[in-house]
Amino acid sequence: MKRFFNIYLLLIVLFFFTGCAGVREFLGDIADKIAEINSEKAPEGTKVLPASYYLEKALEYEKNDELQTALFYMQIAGTLNPDSTKIPEKIASLKSTIDHKARKHFTTGVECYEKRKFKDAQRQFLTTLRYAPGHKEALDYLKNRLHPKEYLNYKVKEKDTLKDISKKFYKDPSKDFLIAYFNNLKTGEEPVSGTILELPMLESEFTRPTIDIRIELIKAENFLKEKRYREVLDIAGKILEYDRLNKKASDLKNVSCYQIGMELSRQEKYPEAIEMFKKVTPEYQGVEEAIQQAINKELFKAKNLLKQKQYEQVFAVTKKILDYDKSNKAAQDLINTAFCQQAKHLTIRKNYTEALNVLNRADPQYDCVKKTISDVYKAKKKQAEVHYLNGVKHFLNEELQSAIKEWEKALALNPEHKKAKKNINNARSLLEKLEKVK
């Protein structure tokens, strides 16, 4: 029992040492492990992590100069193995190295600042904070003497916490102390919704994220058993950002995307389902068939919309299919048929220009498109002739202005109508003569 008390005591100490960096991430896992040890009955598929695992991780992070994370793992290893004499020595050595590097970079930063090498000074102070996040003097220099010229403005959203914002922008929730310091927030104080925060732009070395792939994979596998596919996808994506060749993460991504796509298909959200299926490796069993089924459902929907003369919706549905599969013949036929039918209806309503605009969006190689374009031009000429004859009637009735208007309409529909053009000129000439007589 004393052993487990020590673990919780360690977590409390780490809270003050790191600002809860990493503690929240591991708290749930460690609590589960303690419960498993107490009951001597671990849930199926879950393994208790030994001290050697944390010791190994600590050494890996130390090798990569991630000393704060290395110290965190080393302290857990020491608590799980209290009889070890080497681990306390290693912890003391890590603390000494952290203190030495922090002091060295801070001193160098002060020297650069006094020489007015401000960019170099900023880099040194940020590196100091990487080793010692709570270094007050380095923070003071950064905020009050070297306020970053480059920073982002962020409007706080409802339920945002500093750790959420830090995780989003710096890929590390433990950098929340820096946001608080630059925005005059007290310890433990969360920003109010709608507040504008200044987020300083940091060096890439300072913002480099850490991730425990093994623990994340265990989490993802447990979520998978519970069919919480969205959470599986989030974790797999995070791992692949860090290690794009991780096969287990790729497998988890495939299965979660496939299952989410199947659920969207059951909800008849076929475009969204296709988008999700597209994220799955093509070799994944069943995905090609699932995509085809979703496409067939969308094609059936488009055919019904066409019967209802809902042309714009037909265009929207078939376009999504063609975005995925440009060579889909059924979708091509549907969209061009819809263009032709819409153009015909516009032609009947004498909206010739709009009908031609619609046909310009179609594939000119389709027979129905060629024929409909020809029919529109024929209808235009026929209507031009109607206006021409109406103009003649007005002219015979000595209604010269009305005659000119009708002939102008005829000319607009058929610019090559020679008689209309000639008659307009004659009528205007006659009007001028009549005006002179008056």
Secondary structure, DSSP 8 states (H G I E B T S, - for coil): -HHHHHHHHHHHHHHHHHTSTTHHHHHHHHHHHHHHHHHT---TT-----HHHHHHHHHHHHHTT-HHHHHHHHHHHHHH-TT-SHHHHHHHHHHHHHHHHHHHHHHHHHHHHHTT-HHHHHHHHHHHHHH-TT-HHHHHIIIIIS--S-EEEEE--TT--HHHHHHHHHS-GGGHHHHHHHTT--TT----TT-EEEEE---TTTS-----HHHHHHHHHHHHHTT-HHHHHHHHHHHHHH-TT-HHHHHHHHHHHHHHHHHHHHTT-HHHHHHHHHTS-TTSTTHHHHHHHHHHHHHHHHHHHHHTT-HHHHHHHHHHHHHH-TT-HHHHHHHHHHHHHHHHHHHHTT-HHHHHHHHHTS-TTSHHHHHHHHHHHHHHHHHHHHHHHHHHHHHHTT-HHHHHHHHHHHHHH-TT-HHHHHHHHHHHHHHHHHHHH-
